[in-house]
Amino acid sequence: MGKQIEVAGWGHQMRVAADVERPETVRALESSCHGQGIARGLGRSYGDAAIAPERVWMMTRLNRMLSFRNGVLTAEAGTSLGDILRVFLPRGYTLPVTPGTQWVTLGGAVAADVHGKNHHTAGTFSRYVEEITLCTADGEMRRIGPGRDPDLFWATVGGMGLTGLILEVSLRLQAIETGYISVDYFRTRDLEETLNWFSVHDASYPFTVAWLDCLASGRSLGRAVLMGGRPTERAELSGRQPAFPMPHRTLRMPFSLPSGMLSRSVGVAFNAAYYGVHRPGAQQIEPWWKFFYPLDVVDDWHRLYGRRGFAQYQAVFPAEVGAQELAALLGRIQNARHPNFLGVLKRMGPSSPGMLSFPRAGLTLALDLPMQGEGTSRLFRELYAQTADLGGRAYLAKDSFLTPDLLQRMYPRLSEFRAVKKRVDPAGRWRSALALRLGLAGGS
Ligand SMILES: Cc1cc2nc3c(=O)[nH]c(=O)nc-3n(C[C@H](O)[C@H](O)[C@H](O)COP(=O)(O)OP(=O)(O)OC[C@H]3O[C@@H](n4cnc5c(N)ncnc54)[C@H](O)[C@@H]3O)c2cc1C
């Protein structure tokens, strides 16, 4: 029997007390592996994907790196991306795809089929996964991959832990010359210009992203600071610069701020300042850590939002959705006068074969909204309905508010996923709070 502990998603707006197991070896896991529940990595999913009312298997002590051959790393699923980078970056290898935080486990990266700033050129994380070991509901350890039980593999990729416990991952790393990214900064005046920027520059840069000033309104709605990055070559560094920089020091957020301290006016000031300091035409050579993980500078930064926490809206829209539709969506948040601090916009490339994998060709928009009771829930429901009407979908790793019927509209391959889940987990053993909310748990 594990210990009863309160577990939450990164947004801390949903919490449950669960029986928590922290296996240190696969053998220990085998003996604790009974009953219903869900695997958990570093808890960086925002909503209720890694919490369950029954049991949670925290996988972070299964974090050994097992082998590295011909560029392929095999490691236990609780290994964090940050730990992989600390070992491999100084040796000239990096992750082919990384999300916006290094504090994600290999298991969590596969289960959400994460994407990064290079999605338009590199696809999702699963493209580089050669095999995984999965413990299914019958206790069997299955080695699966794109060429080995592909249905189970593509249901597990993006399957949010609902097909079993991922124990090991074999991932192809990427060789690099330096641990820096050469970044060009741009600024746009409105949404039209922002979307145009992607059309013009996506072909020139492997990494692109826009930080949206989502509080600018009227004719400035959708203005942004945009970044185009590419790996820095050795010859671009000055003689004194080390080719592989060390990670930056982090600051701690020792306690939660009172809820409500991050008001709309703080958001306006923050966004205006961010827009103001990034001068167009600026070029910089930035350490990998700074370019990819700016938010990791403050540990536990979710505490800025207080005890009530926050939620993230992230959706992807088909390529035909343009400035007019996005402006209507941003306008809805502004009309509700809801605070909104961080807005990220990016153009994505084609989908992965993962049945519940989030990315698809088009635009993705992510916004962080502090929880303000029923008003926030209502706003999310409206945004999601509008998203589905536009043919878009919400990201399960960020979600707290979807309903089963919206899920059905957003994920056309849901029935394929359910069929695989039924095959390997007929009693619905693997179930998170998200799965229960969305009717994905299965069983009777
Ligand atoms: C600051 C920040 C920036 C982010 N940026 C991005 C981004 O750019 N792109 C992106 O795609 N995502 C992004 N994310 C989301 C994050 O990458 C995903 O939520 C990821 O799944 C978190 O991994 P984790 O190890 O914390 O897993 P958890 O949050 O603990 O779990 C996430 C899901 O994975 C499952 N899972 C975890 N480990 C296992 C395992 N061993 N076996 C089976 N299932 C498992 C859980 O059951 C759950 O369903 C970001 C999150 C934060 C906080």
The ligand as an SDF file (V2000), in Angstrom:
LIG
                    3D

 53 58  0  0  0  0  0  0  0  0999 V2000
    6.4710   25.2870  -18.6430 C   0  0  0  0  0  0  0  0  0  0  0  0
    5.9090   24.1980  -19.4830 C   0  0  0  0  0  0  0  0  0  0  0  0
    6.1130   24.2330  -20.8440 C   0  0  0  0  0  0  0  0  0  0  0  0
    5.6000   23.2010  -21.6590 C   0  0  0  0  0  0  0  0  0  0  0  0
    5.8140   23.2820  -22.9930 N   0  0  0  0  0  0  0  0  0  0  0  0
    5.3490   22.3090  -23.7980 C   0  0  0  0  0  0  0  0  0  0  0  0
    5.6150   22.3380  -25.2020 C   0  0  0  0  0  0  0  0  0  0  0  0
    6.2560   23.2610  -25.7140 O   0  0  0  0  0  0  0  0  0  0  0  0
    5.1620   21.3060  -25.9540 N   0  0  0  0  0  0  0  0  0  0  0  0
    4.4710   20.2480  -25.4060 C   0  0  0  0  0  0  0  0  0  0  0  0
    4.1140   19.3320  -26.1510 O   0  0  0  0  0  0  0  0  0  0  0  0
    4.2000   20.2000  -24.0850 N   0  0  0  0  0  0  0  0  0  0  0  0
    4.6220   21.1950  -23.2730 C   0  0  0  0  0  0  0  0  0  0  0  0
    4.3750   21.1450  -21.9300 N   0  0  0  0  0  0  0  0  0  0  0  0
    3.5930   20.0040  -21.3980 C   0  0  0  0  0  0  0  0  0  0  0  0
    4.4800   18.8090  -21.0110 C   0  0  0  0  0  0  0  0  0  0  0  0
    5.5070   18.6280  -21.9500 O   0  0  0  0  0  0  0  0  0  0  0  0
    3.6450   17.5310  -20.9840 C   0  0  0  0  0  0  0  0  0  0  0  0
    2.5370   17.6930  -20.1390 O   0  0  0  0  0  0  0  0  0  0  0  0
    4.4210   16.2950  -20.5350 C   0  0  0  0  0  0  0  0  0  0  0  0
    3.5860   15.1630  -20.7000 O   0  0  0  0  0  0  0  0  0  0  0  0
    4.8320   16.3820  -19.0760 C   0  0  0  0  0  0  0  0  0  0  0  0
    5.6650   15.2860  -18.7510 O   0  0  0  0  0  0  0  0  0  0  0  0
    5.7540   14.7720  -17.2510 P   0  0  0  0  0  0  0  0  0  0  0  0
    6.9010   13.8410  -17.1200 O   0  0  0  0  0  0  0  0  0  0  0  0
    5.7280   15.9250  -16.3130 O   0  0  0  0  0  0  0  0  0  0  0  0
    4.4150   13.9320  -17.1560 O   0  0  0  0  0  0  0  0  0  0  0  0
    3.1340   14.1050  -16.2210 P   0  0  0  0  0  0  0  0  0  0  0  0
    2.6290   15.4810  -16.3140 O   0  0  0  0  0  0  0  0  0  0  0  0
    3.4310   13.5800  -14.8780 O   0  0  0  0  0  0  0  0  0  0  0  0
    2.1260   13.1310  -16.9880 O   0  0  0  0  0  0  0  0  0  0  0  0
    1.6300   13.5020  -18.2580 C   0  0  0  0  0  0  0  0  0  0  0  0
    0.9420   12.2910  -18.9040 C   0  0  0  0  0  0  0  0  0  0  0  0
    1.9370   11.3130  -19.1700 O   0  0  0  0  0  0  0  0  0  0  0  0
    1.5960   10.0760  -18.5610 C   0  0  0  0  0  0  0  0  0  0  0  0
    2.8370    9.4340  -18.1320 N   0  0  0  0  0  0  0  0  0  0  0  0
    3.8830   10.0100  -17.4890 C   0  0  0  0  0  0  0  0  0  0  0  0
    4.8430    9.0800  -17.2780 N   0  0  0  0  0  0  0  0  0  0  0  0
    4.3870    7.9130  -17.7970 C   0  0  0  0  0  0  0  0  0  0  0  0
    4.9050    6.5980  -17.8690 C   0  0  0  0  0  0  0  0  0  0  0  0
    6.1110    6.2810  -17.4060 N   0  0  0  0  0  0  0  0  0  0  0  0
    4.1300    5.6330  -18.4400 N   0  0  0  0  0  0  0  0  0  0  0  0
    2.9090    5.9370  -18.9500 C   0  0  0  0  0  0  0  0  0  0  0  0
    2.3770    7.1700  -18.9210 N   0  0  0  0  0  0  0  0  0  0  0  0
    3.1000    8.1500  -18.3400 C   0  0  0  0  0  0  0  0  0  0  0  0
    0.6800   10.4470  -17.4020 C   0  0  0  0  0  0  0  0  0  0  0  0
   -0.1790    9.3770  -17.0690 O   0  0  0  0  0  0  0  0  0  0  0  0
   -0.0700   11.6320  -17.9680 C   0  0  0  0  0  0  0  0  0  0  0  0
   -1.1630   11.1990  -18.7170 O   0  0  0  0  0  0  0  0  0  0  0  0
    4.8620   22.1240  -21.0840 C   0  0  0  0  0  0  0  0  0  0  0  0
    4.6590   22.0940  -19.7030 C   0  0  0  0  0  0  0  0  0  0  0  0
    5.1740   23.1260  -18.8950 C   0  0  0  0  0  0  0  0  0  0  0  0
    4.9360   23.0790  -17.4080 C   0  0  0  0  0  0  0  0  0  0  0  0
  1  2  1  0
  2  3  1  0
  2 52  2  0
  3  4  2  0
  4  5  1  0
  4 50  1  0
  5  6  2  0
  6  7  1  0
  6 13  1  0
  7  8  2  0
  7  9  1  0
  9 10  1  0
 10 11  2  0
 10 12  1  0
 12 13  2  0
 13 14  1  0
 14 15  1  0
 14 50  1  0
 15 16  1  0
 16 17  1  0
 16 18  1  0
 18 19  1  0
 18 20  1  0
 20 21  1  0
 20 22  1  0
 22 23  1  0
 23 24  1  0
 24 25  2  0
 24 26  1  0
 24 27  1  0
 27 28  1  0
 28 29  2  0
 28 30  1  0
 28 31  1  0
 31 32  1  0
 32 33  1  0
 33 34  1  0
 33 48  1  0
 34 35  1  0
 35 36  1  0
 35 46  1  0
 36 37  1  0
 36 45  1  0
 37 38  2  0
 38 39  1  0
 39 40  1  0
 39 45  2  0
 40 41  1  0
 40 42  2  0
 42 43  1  0
 43 44  2  0
 44 45  1  0
 46 47  1  0
 46 48  1  0
 48 49  1  0
 50 51  2  0
 51 52  1  0
 52 53  1  0
M  END
$$$$
